[in-house]
Amino acid sequence: MTQSEAKVIALTYELREGGPEGNVLESVSSEQPIEFLFGAGRLNQRFEENVKDLNEGESFEFTISSDHAYGPFNDKAVVDLPKNIFVVDGELAEDLLTEGNIINMEDKEGNPHRGKVLEVGNENVKMDFNHPLAGMDLHFRGEVIRKREPTPEEITQGYVNPQNP
């Protein structure tokens, strides 16, 4: 990212599953817009490409296919884990083992993973380690509410300072 292409963009949006008529997955309002440093790689590349040339007050609407968003749903990321790995200080952490609960875990190499509890059995816990939006086309509709030049510090650190105007 060069100084000339770097921009801080603040925007609102509504995210829907599949297309314009799909279920609303997320909504970002003008009271708390998302603000990001274009080109820093913190947002989906296709998302950034769709908003980079827009100016303040301009609207946008586009769809990102699942292949370019969070990828297809991977059946191999749904696994049965032995219940005993959820024992903490000699006690089963039953408060964690609720269907729908998201649990932060690590693999054998220490890499972090977030898993959703799908089912709790007598011996095993079925967990889904897919991204929650895996397999979905994502439809965005929104508006750019601010666009400005980043500070040198923001470019160096790769993210927006919340205290900057």
N, C-alpha and C positions, 0 to 999 in steps of 0.2 A: 504494500500500500504506500503510495507516495503522498506527499503533502497536498498536491493539486487534486488528487481524486478522493481524498478523505473528506467526509462530511459527517456531521452529527445530525441524525434525523429523528424527530419525534412524531409518532403517529398513533392513531386509533385504528382499531379493526374489529371485525367480527369474523371468527373462524367457524366454518361449517364443514361437516363431514360430507365428502363427495361432490357437492355442487351447491348452487345458490339456494336450493330448497332443502338441503340436508339439515340434520340436527345441529344446533349451535353447540360447539365444543368449548369456545372461549370468547370472551368479549372484553375489549380494552377500551375504556372511556377516555374522554378528554380530561377528566379530573386526575387520572393517573395513566397518562400515555406511556407507551413503551418508547424508550430513547436508546439509540444504539449508534455506534461508530461504524459507518459503512466501510466494508473491506477488512474489518478486523477478524472476520471469520467466526463471530459469536452467534450469528443467525444462519439459517439455511441459505445457501448460495443462491438458489432460485428465488427465494423471497427477496433477498437484497437486490438482485438484478431487476426485479419487477418494480422496485420503488426508487432506485438510485437516481433516475433522471427527473423525478417529479419535484415540483416546487410546493411551497407552502400553499395550503388551500386546495390542492389538487386531490381528486379522488382516485382510487384504484379498485380493481376487481380482477382476480385471476385465480387459477387453480394450479396446484402443484400435485402431480401424480405421485402415488405412493412410492414408485421407484425412485423419485427424486426428493422425497420427503424422508420418511423413516423406514423405507424399504418394505418388502412383503412380510406378512406374518410368518414366523419361523416356528413350525411345529416342534423342532428340536429344542427350542428355548422354553418349552413347557416340560418341567421335570418333576419327578417324585423325589423328595428328600426325606431321609430318615428323621423322625420326630426328635431323636436324641440330640441333633445339632442345635436345637432350640432350648437346650437346658442351660440356664444361667445360674451360677452359684448353687448348683445341685437341685434346682427347681425348674420344671418346665415353664417357659415364659408363655403361659396360656393367653395372656393379654395381647400378645403379638399374633397369635394364631386364630385370627378372625377372618372369615371369608371376605375378600375385598381389601383387606389391609395391605399396605405397601411396606415392605421391610427392606432396609439397607443391609446388604450382605457383602462378603468378600469371597472370591474364589481362592483356590490353593496358592496362587501366586500373589495374593493380596490386592487384586484388581477389584474396584468397587462395582457392585451391581444392585439394581433395584428390582425386587420381585414382588409380584402380586399374589397373595394367597388365594388360590382357587377352591381348594377343598382340603379339609382336615380329616384324615382317617385315623384308625387306631395306631398304625405303625408309621405312616408317612404323611407328608404335607405336599400337596400338588401346588407348584409355584409356576408362575408365568413371568419369564424374564424378558419378554418382548417389550419394546417401547410401547406405551399406551396408545400411540397413534400409528403403530405399524400396520401396514395393509390398507391404510386409508388414503384416498385422495383428499387434499386439503384445499378448501375454497376460502379465499380471503376477500373481504370487502372493507374498505376503510378510507382514511384521509390523512395526508401529511399535514400536521399542524405547526411544525417548526422545522427549520433546516438552517444550520449554521456551520461556520468553519470550526474545526476542533482546535483546542489549545495544543501547543507542542507537547505538553505533558500527557494529554489524552492519546496522542499519536504514539508516543513512546510506550505508554502502559497498555494500550490496546483496548481501552474501554472509556466510557463517558464518566466524568466526575459529576455526581449529582448536584453539587453546589454551583456549577456553572450555569449561566443564564441560557 
